[in-house]
Amino acid sequence: MKIAIGCDHAGFPYKEGIIAMLQSQGHMVLDFGTHSADSVDYPDFAHPVAEAVESGQAEKGVLICGSGNGVAMAANKHAGIRCAICWTEELAALARQHNDANVIALPARFVTEILAQAMVRIFINTAFEGGRHAGRVNKIAC
């Protein structure tokens, strides 16, 4: 699977570990930065990830910032994006199963790196259940 990833300075410490974990599972990763812990603006990285997923260049996306909120808000401005902020493994699974989320937003200041990697693994490997959830998901876009 091709996965787009991006982060701001708060998410940078987790990004390389997540990339290595995804690559070890055979995924191709498109890294949209940032590439250091220097202060940056999160929309500059959230929008390219969202565009890659929306256009089909990537199947899923991973965004990381301090709270997860900023990158999720920016990504969700894109009509084809359903970005879910997750802070537990169960939320990562439900975001896929019930909401067909195609981007996960991680709050680096509130979860461990091990938990962040576990949530990404679950998010990538969990299928959308469809059924009653499909009608609800179809009502999301404006």
CORGIVEN-V16563 format. One record per helix or strand of 2 or more residues. SS is the DSSP state (~ for helix, > for strand). FROM is the first residue (numbers start at 0). LEN is the number of residues. If there is no record, write none. Layout:
# CORGIVEN-V16563
SS:FROM:LEN, SS:FROM:LEN
This chain:
# CORGIVEN-V16563
>:1:6, ~:8:16, >:27:4, ~:42:13, >:59:6, ~:68:7, >:82:4, ~:88:9, >:102:5, ~:112:13, ~:131:7
